[in-house]
Amino acid sequence: MKCKYCDAELPEEAKFCLSCGRSVELVVPEPAAPPSGSGTETRAFLYLAFGIFAFMIGFTMALPIMLVGGLHLWPLAAIPFVVGILLMWARYHILHSYAEKVEKLREEASVKVKCSYCGTLNAQNARKCESCGATL
């Protein structure tokens, strides 16, 4: 078996490369979602709930206007729809920016070498662990 990072020969049962110290196992990252109970998750849920609520208010206002008439009242019914769209966009923006931050942190961590003794992430070109001093 060969290391996918440095092409060093490895035994079949190896979990880390003996040359560069990187993990041999393929690690599939989890989808980037805010942790349960976090402020980001709470805000996203509130934006979703209020967005749906605004859509429902807009629908209940638009239904009588469609049945009875009154073209001059359409802007009044459109306001909750616009508010609902803005809240949904804000929810998307919050979750998307959170996912981008997580991906950036994952990329930064993947460039580093993990010490096999203490687990500290070290710079790619480091020869010794910054934490315990072990040879990498």
N, C-alpha and C positions, 0 to 999 in steps of 0.2 A: 504494500500500500504506500502511496506517496502523499505527502502534505500538499494541499492545494495552494498554499501560500508560498512555500520555499522549495518545493519539490524534493524534500529530503525523504529518504527511505525510512519507513516506519513498520514496526511489527503490526500484525492484524488486530491485536487486542488493545492497541494504544488509544488513549482518549485525548492526549495532548501530543503535539509535535515535540520531539526531543531536541530539535534544532531551534525553532523559533518560539516554542511555548504556546502556540495557539491551539484552540480546541479543534480536534479532528472531526468531531461529530457535527452534523449539520444542524444548526439551531434555527428554527423557524420562529421569527418574532411574532408575538401576539398582536392582534389588531390594536391600534392606539386608541383606547377609550379611557376616559377619565375614571379614576378609581371610585368605587361606590362610596357615597357620602361626601365626596369632595365638593368644593365650592363651584368648580367648573361643571360638574354633573348637575348640581342643583340649579344653577343658572340656566343651563341648557333645557332642563325639564320645565322650569318656569316659563321660559320663552315658548316652548312647545305648547304648554297648557294654555297660556294666554293667547297665543296665536290661534289655536283651535277655537277658543272662546270668542275671539274677535270675528272669526269667520262665521260662527253660528249666529252671532248678533247681526252681522251684515246680511246673512240669509234671511233671518226672521224679519228684518226691516225691508228687504227687497221683495219678499213674497207678497205682502199686501200692496206694495207699490205696483207690482206687475198685475195683480188682480183688479185693483181699483183704478189705476192710472196715476197720473200726477208726475209728469216728466220732470217737474222742478224739484222733486224730492230724491231723484237718483243720486246726486252728489252726497246727500246725507247718508244714504245706504252704502255708498262706495267707501266712505271713510273707514268703517271697521274692516273691510276687505284689505285696504291699503295697510292699515295697522297690522293686520294678521300677516301679510306678506313681509312687512318689515321685521316683525318678530321672528318669523321663520328664517329670514336671511340672517338675522343676528345669531340665532341658534346654530345655523350652518357655519357661520364665521367663527364662532367660539370653538366648536368641535374641530373644525378644519385647522385652525391655528394651534390648537392643542396637539393634534396629530403631527403637524409639522415640527413642533418643538420636540416631541418624543422621537421622531425619526432623526432629527439632528443629533440628539443625545446618543441614540443608538449608533449612528455613524461615527461619532467621536469615540465611543467606547470600543467599536470594532477595530479601530486603528491601533489601539493599545494592546500590550501583551500582558496577560494575567499571570501573576506569580503562582507557581504550582504549590508553594508552601503556605503562603498567607492569603492569597487571592487578591492582592492589591493590583490595580491596573497601572502599568508602567509605560513609559514612552516606547515607541517601536524600536528605537536604536539603543535602548538601555541595556547594559550588560549585567547589572545587578539590580535587585529589587530596592526601590526607594524606602520601603517600610522595614523589611527584615534583613536586607543585605544579601539574600541568597542569589546565586548565579542563575541568570535567566536562560 
